Amino acid sequence: MRSAEWTTNAECGVRNAEFKGKVVPRHDAHPYTPHSALRIPHWRYSMKIDLSEKVALVTGGSRGIGYSIARSLAGASAKVAVVARDGAKANAAATSLGDGAGRGYSCNVSDAGQVETAVAAVEKDFGQIDILVNNAGTTRDNLLFRISEEDWSTVLDTNLKGAFLMTKHAARGMIKRRWGRIINITSVVGIAGNKGQANYTASKAGLIGLTKSVSKELASRNVLVNAVAPGFIDTELTQTITPEARESFIRAIPLGRLGRGLDVASAVLFLTSEYASYITGQVLVVDGGMVL
Ligand SMILES: NC(=O)c1ccc[n+]([C@@H]2O[C@H](COP(=O)([O-])OP(=O)(O)OC[C@H]3O[C@@H](n4cnc5c(N)ncnc54)[C@H](OP(=O)(O)O)[C@@H]3O)[C@@H](O)[C@H]2O)c1
């Protein structure tokens, strides 16, 4: 049997010369053992992420970035509840995860009653929710003076209120079990601003504030709350732009290409894992270097 001791150079496989070879005691023997301490034995240098005991809920998981996230989580053996307004598409996406890994739920995240019902249904079907990814989002782009009150409310209610409602209902179980991961999908424009997107950028900047405040509230219960800020990702949401605009975006991205759903999903997967157990309240930008 392998040694149960943990080495400091187990930290994400980085062999730090300063720490190399030093051994720290097992966590349970350590005088101070924070509940969120890294729980990865030193032989696991390969960063294998195993979520086989976990249940994830991904809003907007029926297509685009959310679907990539659902696939990545299922690929790490999590059970995944796929939430979208269109229940048939949510079911189809969940079924495609294979092997009973997923289940679809119809829910408009901006409706408090529907969110409560959906969270209760997922908890009944899977027993618990360990990971919440607030990914559902929408746009109603226009210049400030042309944004209607309705378009303002639709965007804020979906992107920001939806995350608030989902978090409020899904976090209760996490708090009780003293383990949870909440990841909010914001956007680089929530950090940098963007012409023609006052409603969208306000919602995404608001999500960053929500992430930071809730991370402080839930940290003592080992519920970690972070945000991922994608740049320009090739999905249905971004299909409407002209080829010229697309080219100019690519020129503005140091890595020279648009992002893929998988680029965002990989960041989310990392944040759900034990490798991220000392990270909370952060915004991880995934944009190929576009906004520095
Ligand atoms: N694509 C990008 O370049 C980019 C960049 C930065 C950030 N983001 C963010 O990443 C997230 C996903 O974007 P995406 O490009 O993958 O979008 P997308 O392809 O348009 O997919 C949006 C998903 O959200 C669901 N949804 C929309 N409104 C909903 C509501 N009220 N309740 C429940 N589900 C709802 C949709 O399903 P239904 O229509 O069936 O409800 C769909 O599954 C969004 O939050 C977006 O703001 C995207």
The ligand as a MOL file (V3000), in Angstrom:
LIG
                    3D

  0  0  0     0  0            999 V3000
M  V30 BEGIN CTAB
M  V30 COUNTS 48 52 0 0 0
M  V30 BEGIN ATOM
M  V30 1 N -20.4260 32.8710 -26.2360 0
M  V30 2 C -19.6010 33.7810 -25.7420 0
M  V30 3 O -18.7400 34.3540 -26.4520 0
M  V30 4 C -19.6750 34.1660 -24.2940 0
M  V30 5 C -18.6980 35.0340 -23.7880 0
M  V30 6 C -18.7390 35.3810 -22.4510 0
M  V30 7 C -19.7190 34.8720 -21.6330 0
M  V30 8 N -20.6630 34.0290 -22.1440 0 CHG=1
M  V30 9 C -21.6870 33.5300 -21.2180 0
M  V30 10 O -21.6710 32.1210 -21.2360 0
M  V30 11 C -22.9910 31.6300 -20.9800 0
M  V30 12 C -23.3910 30.6490 -22.0750 0
M  V30 13 O -23.3040 31.3140 -23.3160 0
M  V30 14 P -23.5180 30.5560 -24.6970 0
M  V30 15 O -22.7540 31.3180 -25.7110 0
M  V30 16 O -23.2590 29.0880 -24.5420 0 CHG=-1
M  V30 17 O -25.0850 30.8160 -24.9200 0
M  V30 18 P -26.1750 30.0350 -25.7950 0
M  V30 19 O -25.5110 29.1510 -26.8110 0
M  V30 20 O -27.1450 31.0470 -26.2810 0
M  V30 21 O -26.8930 29.0850 -24.6960 0
M  V30 22 C -27.6410 29.6720 -23.6650 0
M  V30 23 C -28.1920 28.5730 -22.7790 0
M  V30 24 O -28.9080 29.2030 -21.7080 0
M  V30 25 C -30.2450 28.7120 -21.6790 0
M  V30 26 N -31.1070 29.7870 -21.1900 0
M  V30 27 C -31.2660 31.0310 -21.7190 0
M  V30 28 N -32.1440 31.7270 -20.9920 0
M  V30 29 C -32.5500 30.9230 -19.9690 0
M  V30 30 C -33.4540 31.0690 -18.8740 0
M  V30 31 N -34.1280 32.1970 -18.6630 0
M  V30 32 N -33.6150 30.0200 -18.0300 0
M  V30 33 C -32.9300 28.8650 -18.2220 0
M  V30 34 N -32.0650 28.6720 -19.2270 0
M  V30 35 C -31.8800 29.6810 -20.0960 0
M  V30 36 C -30.5280 28.2650 -23.1200 0
M  V30 37 O -31.5680 27.2900 -23.2190 0
M  V30 38 P -33.1230 27.7240 -23.4550 0
M  V30 39 O -33.1160 28.7350 -24.5680 0
M  V30 40 O -33.8340 26.4570 -23.7860 0
M  V30 41 O -33.5800 28.2780 -22.1600 0
M  V30 42 C -29.1810 27.6660 -23.4930 0
M  V30 43 O -29.0730 26.3620 -22.9610 0
M  V30 44 C -23.8790 32.8570 -20.8970 0
M  V30 45 O -24.0570 33.2320 -19.5440 0
M  V30 46 C -23.0910 33.9130 -21.6150 0
M  V30 47 O -23.4130 35.2130 -21.1960 0
M  V30 48 C -20.6620 33.6650 -23.4600 0
M  V30 END ATOM
M  V30 BEGIN BOND
M  V30 1 1 1 2
M  V30 2 2 2 3
M  V30 3 1 2 4
M  V30 4 1 4 5
M  V30 5 2 4 48
M  V30 6 2 5 6
M  V30 7 1 6 7
M  V30 8 2 7 8
M  V30 9 1 8 9
M  V30 10 1 8 48
M  V30 11 1 9 10
M  V30 12 1 9 46
M  V30 13 1 10 11
M  V30 14 1 11 12
M  V30 15 1 11 44
M  V30 16 1 12 13
M  V30 17 1 13 14
M  V30 18 2 14 15
M  V30 19 1 14 16
M  V30 20 1 14 17
M  V30 21 1 17 18
M  V30 22 2 18 19
M  V30 23 1 18 20
M  V30 24 1 18 21
M  V30 25 1 21 22
M  V30 26 1 22 23
M  V30 27 1 23 24
M  V30 28 1 23 42
M  V30 29 1 24 25
M  V30 30 1 25 26
M  V30 31 1 25 36
M  V30 32 1 26 27
M  V30 33 1 26 35
M  V30 34 2 27 28
M  V30 35 1 28 29
M  V30 36 1 29 30
M  V30 37 2 29 35
M  V30 38 1 30 31
M  V30 39 2 30 32
M  V30 40 1 32 33
M  V30 41 2 33 34
M  V30 42 1 34 35
M  V30 43 1 36 37
M  V30 44 1 36 42
M  V30 45 1 37 38
M  V30 46 2 38 39
M  V30 47 1 38 40
M  V30 48 1 38 41
M  V30 49 1 42 43
M  V30 50 1 44 45
M  V30 51 1 44 46
M  V30 52 1 46 47
M  V30 END BOND
M  V30 END CTAB
M  END
